[in-house]
Amino acid sequence: MTEFCNIAVPIEVLDRLEPVKDDDEAVKMIGCEIAGEMIHEILSTPLEDGGSDGIHFYTLNLERSVTKILTAMEAVQPRLDALNGRERSSSINLSSVNVPSSNKQLPWRPSAMERRVKEGVRPINWANRPKSYVRRTEDWDEYPNGRWGDSSSPAFGELSDISHFYSFTLGSDEDRIAMLGACLTKPEDVFEVFANYVEGKLPHLPWCENSLQGETFMIQKQLAALNRAGFLTVNSQPSVNGVSSSHPIHGWGGPGGYVYQKSYCECFVGPENAQKLVAMVENHNSMNLYAVNNQGQELRVGLEEGGVTALTWGVFPNREILQPTIFDPHTFLIWAEEAFSLWTNMWLNLYDVDTESYEIIESIRDSYYLVAIIDNDYVTPNERGVLFESLLQVSGVE
């Protein structure tokens, strides 16, 4: 929206949102507070100094937010007080408004579409491209709830239609070139772009619509080192064993429960590194691997045909066990088509044919594997996690 309107969000607004960015209710509360402060300033400023004698709300079907603002302001009483010459309040306080607070209800942000209200399970592969997944499944008659089941079920509709590929913008071509590199001279230049994203120096990558998730900071240094070694990560999560569902980073589902998740890493690697990862997984009975390249050649260790693995689950009072994030080999192959297409649509097309930059991106697209690794041992304690410790060893990073 900011790109569309050609505006920038003030840093003080971003600073207020950052601590609660994963809590929808808290974000709405702060949004209402900011709107209330703006309205107070506008209505309290004399007309000759740029003030206004009225405010027009566009609710966009979110009338409850407007109601919260008006309730907190006692129906814009500050302006009425100003008109009558009475002392005005110096601040807006929404703490008196009865708004329920809660953690994230799911590890991923639910869609606002009314038809998807019961959706409770998603593949992990689109975790960093949720808009793409929503677009690709918006015509489904049903949405998986409770269990993922058979992703080829007619009830779920088609997921593989290339027309559903969703491309968010990284700005103009000039903006993308500035972000991804104007002149690539070696593969390490690409590695550095991925590492910069993990370190928070870049806001997006073609495979990542959003900024880093909070739990990524736990393994940020390891991920940056892996990327600089040529293990280009696009999706990852550390293991979690029985953490409170109210935990500020890992928590979801509401209070009183416990959440769990398996270590997971998804990355682009060259053929040689792909074979190293196969050997690594073969030496760890708890790990599974699935990989595919742009030509459709597959590598598989420990994954059964058609098997679906729960990657995140939670146990809560008076509820069944929830498993909102899964890995499905069938959908991984569909995701891989999209992932490899992004090398072309979002990066390769920035450069002229026959330039060194074009050849580097083309070579990565056509020779690298997209690898997904699951560590089913979420119990064994390890500061960096067994999976990421093993990846660092394979990559040669200490």
C-alpha positions, -999 to 999 in steps of 0.1 A, spaced: 0 0 0 28 24 8 44 17 -26 11 22 -43 5 55 -26 42 65 -29 45 73 8 67 62 37 57 50 71 72 72 98 98 54 118 80 61 151 50 42 138 72 12 128 88 13 162 54 11 180 43 -18 158 75 -39 158 71 -55 193 36 -67 185 37 -73 148 26 -109 151 -4 -102 174 -33 -90 152 -53 -77 181 -24 -57 195 -17 -43 160 -53 -31 157 -51 -15 191 -21 5 182 -36 14 149 -66 27 167 -44 46 191 -25 63 163 -57 72 145 -71 86 177 -40 107 182 -42 120 146 -78 129 150 -72 146 183 -45 168 167 -66 176 137 -97 186 156 -78 204 183 -60 226 157 -77 259 147 -90 259 112 -67 288 102 -37 267 113 -47 237 92 -72 220 115 -106 206 104 -141 207 118 -149 171 108 -134 136 102 -146 111 75 -140 74 82 -138 48 55 -145 17 74 -136 -8 46 -158 -33 64 -138 -29 96 -164 -8 115 -153 -22 148 -120 -3 146 -138 29 140 -161 22 169 -131 17 192 -117 50 181 -149 69 187 -156 52 219 -122 60 233 -126 96 222 -161 98 236 -174 106 201 -147 132 194 -154 151 226 -120 169 224 -132 189 194 -165 197 211 -146 209 242 -124 230 220 -153 246 203 -168 254 237 -135 268 251 -131 240 276 -98 224 286 -89 196 262 -74 162 270 -37 160 260 -38 124 250 -60 96 238 -63 65 260 -78 33 246 -71 13 277 -106 17 288 -121 1 257 -129 -35 262 -109 -53 235 -98 -89 241 -61 -96 239 -47 -129 226 -17 -145 211 -16 -156 175 -44 -181 169 -22 -200 144 16 -199 135 6 -183 102 -18 -153 98 -53 -166 88 -68 -152 56 -95 -125 60 -117 -144 35 -149 -155 53 -150 -188 35 -116 -197 49 -125 -191 85 -122 -228 94 -89 -233 76 -66 -248 101 -37 -265 82 -12 -253 56 20 -266 40 51 -250 53 65 -243 19 44 -211 14 52 -198 49 71 -168 35 48 -163 5 13 -166 21 -4 -143 -5 7 -167 -32 -8 -197 -13 -41 -178 -7 -43 -169 -44 -36 -204 -55 -63 -219 -32 -90 -191 -32 -113 -211 -54 -113 -243 -33 -147 -255 -21 -133 -267 12 -102 -259 32 -82 -285 53 -91 -283 90 -76 -305 117 -57 -327 93 -42 -320 58 -52 -354 44 -49 -361 7 -39 -329 -10 -51 -344 -43 -87 -346 -29 -113 -330 -53 -126 -311 -23 -94 -291 -21 -93 -283 -58 -62 -279 -78 -30 -264 -64 -7 -269 -94 -22 -245 -119 6 -221 -130 -19 -193 -135 -22 -191 -98 14 -181 -93 14 -148 -74 42 -123 -78 44 -95 -52 64 -65 -62 98 -56 -49 94 -22 -64 105 -10 -99 132 -28 -119 156 -2 -106 146 -9 -70 151 -46 -75 185 -42 -92 196 -20 -63 184 -47 -38 196 -79 -57 227 -65 -74 234 -44 -105 264 -64 -116 270 -100 -104 304 -113 -111 304 -146 -92 279 -168 -74 291 -155 -40 275 -122 -49 241 -140 -49 250 -158 -17 256 -124 -1 222 -111 -11 206 -141 8 228 -135 38 219 -98 38 182 -107 40 188 -131 69 207 -104 87 178 -79 82 197 -57 57 171 -64 30 134 -63 36 124 -89 10 136 -117 -13 117 -131 -43 109 -161 -21 101 -141 10 73 -115 10 77 -107 47 105 -96 70 121 -122 92 100 -141 117 109 -137 154 121 -172 158 145 -168 129 166 -145 151 174 -176 173 194 -191 144 202 -159 125 240 -161 127 239 -197 116 216 -190 87 238 -161 75 269 -183 76 251 -211 57 239 -186 30 274 -173 25 286 -209 21 261 -214 -7 232 -230 12 205 -204 1 178 -207 27 142 -197 19 124 -213 48 134 -225 83 123 -231 118 141 -243 150 128 -271 171 105 -264 200 95 -289 227 66 -280 250 70 -242 251 41 -223 266 15 -212 240 18 -177 255 56 -176 246 63 -142 230 81 -158 200 69 -194 196 35 -190 212 2 -194 193 -33 -208 199 -42 -189 231 -32 -193 267 -29 -225 287 -14 -247 261 19 -260 249 34 -259 214 59 -281 196 77 -280 163 103 -299 144 134 -283 129 130 -276 92 153 -261 66 146 -254 29 174 -242 7 188 -240 -28 221 -257 -31 244 -268 -60 246 -305 -70 277 -312 -50 262 -297 -18 230 -316 -25 249 -349 -23 265 -338 9 231 -332 24 219 -366 13 249 -382 30 243 -361 61 206 -372 64 215 -408 57 238 -406 88 209 -392 110 181 -416 116 158 -388 127 161 -368 95 143 -369 62 152 -352 29 134 -343 -3 150 -324 -31 142 -316 -67 159 -295 -94 145 -275 -122 146 -305 -146 125 -325 -122 153 -348 -109 145 -359 -74 165 -369 -43 147 -386 -14 158 -400 20 134 -414 45 102 -399 31 75 -423 21 55 -418 -10 24 -398 -1 34 -394 35 25 -361 53 46 -349 83 33 -326 110 59 -299 116 41 -278 141 14 -288 166 -1 -276 199 -20 -291 229 -46 -269 245 -72 -273 272 -106 -285 260 -95 -288 224 -82 -315 201 -45 -314 192 -39 -288 165 -13 -293 137 -15 -262 116 18 -267 96 28 -298 77 52 -310 50 36 -329 21 59 -343 -7 32 -338 -33 28 -301 -26 65 -296 -22 69 -305 -59 42 -280 -68 59 -253 -46 93 -261 -63 78 -251 -97 69 -217 -83 102 -214 -64 123 -220 -96 101 -197 -116 109 -169 -93 146 -171 -103 134 -161 -138 105 -138 -131 120 -118 -102 157 -119 -108 170 -132 -141 148 -108 -162 165 -78 -146 196 -84 -168 204 -84 -205 210 -118 -221 247 -128 -224 257 -106 -195 276 -122 -166 248 -114 -142 223 -132 -164 245 -163 -168 251 -166 -130 213 -165 -122 205 -188 -151 232 -213 -140 218 -213 -104 183 -218 -116 191 -247 -139 217 -265 -118 207 -261 -82 184 -283 -61 156 -271 -39 161 -292 -7 138 -297 22 151 -313 54 131 -323 84 146 -334 118 119 -355 136 139 -353 168 124 -322 185 133 -335 220 171 -337 221 183 -304 235 209 -285 216 216 -248 216 217 -245 179 196 -275 171 209 -308 157 198 -300 122 214 -266 120 245 -279 137 248 -306 111 242 -282 83 270 -260 96 294 -289 97 285 -300 61 289 -264 48 324 -262 64 313 -233 86 325 -234 122 
